[in-house]
């Protein structure tokens, strides 16, 4: 598995925690930044990361901003991305099992680093259940391809 990781200025601390987790899990990843203390715009980091997942360069992506909302909106504008805003472990598991998400977003101002690590680990270790869920994802994809 290959994972792309990115944040704006509001998600830098949790992004570093997730990078550490990925190293511990021996998961190949690329950290796309941001690497500054100045205010930056989340689409400048979220959209390029999402494009790389949609393009097949990475299997999954994790995006962090202050609330996770902006990154979720930006990522979901990229065709082929199913990004979920996740702030609890149950939703992290469910979004992989039921929605086959290829990206998650989190908010550093909403959750702490420990919970963010648990969420990411659960999401990375959970497989898509397919079955009736595949039919539902197919409907979303069909609409997206209109």
N, C-alpha and C positions, 0 to 999 in steps of 0.2 A: 504494500500500500504506500502511496505517495500522497502527502498532504501539503497544501499551501496554507500559510498563516499570514494574516495581515491585521493591522489595526490603524486607527487614527490616534491622535494624541491622547484621547480619553480612554484608550484601551491598552496602552503600552505595558503596564505592570502585569496584567493578566496574560498578555501575549507572551511575555517572558516566561511566566509560569507554565504555559501550555507548551512552549518550546522545550522547556526542561522535561516536561512529561513525555513529549514525543521522543526525546533522546533516551529517556529511561525505558520506553517501550520499544526501542530500536526501530522506530518508524522513520522512514526517509521523509524529510520535509524541507521546504524553503520558506524562509521568513522574508516577506516582502516589505516589512516596515509598518509604520513610520519610525524613523530613528531621530526624532527631534522633540524638543520641548514646546515648540511653537504650535499654535492652533493650525490644524490642517483640515481639509475637507474629506469626509469619509468616502465619497464616491471615487476619489482619486486613488484609493487603496482597495476598496471593496470590489469595484467593477473589474479592474485588471486581474485580480485574484479569481473572481468568478469566471472570467473569460478563459482563464487557464484550466479551470476545472471543466468547463463546458467543452473546451477544445481537446480534452483527453490527456493533457500534459500531467494533470494530477487527478487522483481518484476522488479526493475529498478536500474540503477547505473549511477553515475555522477563522471567523472574523470577529473582531472585538471593537466596540466603540463605547461611548459613555453609557448608553442604554441598550445597545444592540439593535435598536429599531432602525436607525439610518442604514446601517450595514445590511440589514435584512431587506429593506426596500431596494437598495442599490443592487444587491446580488440577484434578487428575484427579477430584475429587469433583463437579465442576461438569459437568452433562450437556452433551455436545457438545464437550468439551475432550479433545484428545489431546496431552498434555504429556509431553515426554521429558527426562529428566535427562541432560545431555550435558557431557562433559569432554574430548572430542577432536574433531578436525575430521572424521575419517571418519564418526563416529556422527552428527554434525550433518548431513552430506550424506545419509547413509542414512536418517535419520529423516524427512527431507523427501521423498526419492524413494520410499521404501517405505511409510511410515506416515502421510504427509500430516499431520504434526504441525502444530498451530496455536499451540503454545506450547513453549518450551524453558525449562529451569531449569538453573542453574549454581551451583556453590559457591565462594565467594570464598576459603574456607580450603583449598580443594582445588587451584585453578588460579590463575594470575596474570592480570593485566589484558591482557597481550599475547595470550595464548592465548584468553581470553574474547572479545576483539575478532575474532580469526580464526574462532572458532566461530560467533559471531553473524553475521558477514559471509557465511560459507559457507551457513549455514542460511537467511538472508534471500534469497540469490541462487539457491537450488536449488529446482527445480520438482518437483512430484509426478509420478511416472512413469505412474500409473494402471495400466491393463492388469490383470494378475493381482493386483496390489497393491490395486486398487480393490475387487475381490471380497473380499479379506481385511478391508479397512476396513469394507466393508458388513456383514460378519458381526459385527464389533465393535459397529457402530452398531445393528444389529438387536437384539443382546443388550441394549445400553444402553436401548433403547426399550421393552423388555418391561415 
